[in-house]
Amino acid sequence: MTLLINHATVITVDPDRQVLTDCSIVIANDKITALGPSHELDTRYRDASTVIDAAGKVVLPGFVSTHNHVGYAVFRGRAEDIGYAPTHRLYLPMSGVITSSEREVIGALAVTELLRGGVTTILEMEEDAELFAPFIESSGIRAFIGVMVNDVNLDALASGQTVFDDTIRTQQLSQATGLAERWHGRSGSRIQAVMAANGLSMSSPTLLKGLRAAADDLGLRLSIHLGFGERELVESVHHRAQFNYALDCGMLGTDVIAVHCYDVDETEIDMLAKSGTSLAHCPHMNQFRGEVAPIQAMQSKGMKIGLGIDNYFSDYFEVLRSCIASARIRAHDPEVFSAHDALALGTIDSAVVMGLDHEIGSIEIGKKADLQIIDMRRLGLTPTNDPVATLVYHGHGKDVETVIVDGQVVVSNGRVQTADEDALITQASQAATAAWDRFSQRYGSFVAPAPN
């Protein structure tokens, strides 16, 4: 099967950052096999089985999100205004309330939203991540999936005590390795596994070292929330500085994707850079907590940085804008980070962080056909003086018309082809209502009491 996209403006995000006009892309099976002027390729591939007329449209690589919790869409409209409290007053309490079927359908809706908005690759880590694996596979999205482990006793935590539980630890490691063994390499390696931990304060040394050992044994990457405001708690629980503890337990290294890292000093940035640890930068999520990661300082040290959506958002264009705005505010410099810089972070740089840059992240011959197409002839995108700047500063997920992953069209005319959008919206709404009803009955409101 051959797919021809013709007469497009193509934002390649290749090493030369080329933007090609009146360009055609040829896709055979899952790969880009030709790229060049339409007047040449249209004649050569006139017998293509499918042709997409992209006149007036822009083709760019699919977005790569290095950090997601798709089931956390249940917290949309509940968590944004309660500062640092969501983990202990929403996320953990809800884990004991929501049912597997409720979490599953809400996560399926989130995956559908991401695809609809041009996100073609995600790193999904969550407590019950395997719930989402079948839908992720059928949806057509590319994904790393991992169980987000911790071994803290939640009842003790609710009373303000950190107690690590051997039984929980054994179960969590078994669940994480089980997912990896069942799902890594599925669908032609479109689905891969990752070993993931919630954070340092909620993880014993035995758990983290066990996670590291499993990753080494299975040849997988790791991801963990680091440097996100738990500095004092880590020192209180483990009697070690947060990044020293992470290093001791194998949670820094060239195969580790650290998430957030907005609470870091210069010495800790040096530790991250020296270890080769990559960063999943989530600027849109972090700005609502009043935080900005010092990514300029990290980049100056040679760190690899990609972008992530995180919890209850789904529009990746907002992440691009948040990246630029937060960096400029931190630097007090309106010329820090260009639209081209942000787009690279959200595509090829994020692919580098995930070790997939040889396959995705740019539009080049021989790479996987993971693309999005946007019709620029619409309100908000006209005039298109510069396609990169116009999309980065003015685009939205709802503007995406077509999405292709692994050579397969998964979004056409703005509708996801691999899921029933309307049914998912109804089912997810019902599931969230039921879960929040039980939550409020148990805790007396939509926010659990603060730990004693």
Secondary structure, DSSP 8 states (H G I E B T S, - for coil): -EEEEEEEEEE---TT--EEEEEEEEEETTEEEEEEEHHHHHHHTTT-SEEEE-TTEEEEE-EEEEEE-GGGGGGTTTSTTSTT-HIIIIIHHHHTTS-HHHHHHHHHHHHHHHHHTTEEEEEEEETTGGGGHHHHHHHT-EEEEEEEE--B-HHHHHTT---B-HHHHHHHHHHHHHHHHHHTTHHHHTEEEEEEES-STT--HHHHHHHHHHHHHHT-EEEEEESSS-HHHHHHHHSS-HHHHHHHTT--STTEEEEE--S--HHHHHHHHHHT-EEEE-HHHHHTTT----HHHHHHTT--EEE--BSS---HHHHHHHHHHHHHHHHT-TTSS-HHHHHHHHTHHHHHHTT-TTTSSS--TTSB--EEEEE-SSTTT-S-SSHHHHHHHH--GGGEEEEEETTEEEEETTEESSS-HHHHHHHHHHHHHHHHHHHHHHHSSSS-----
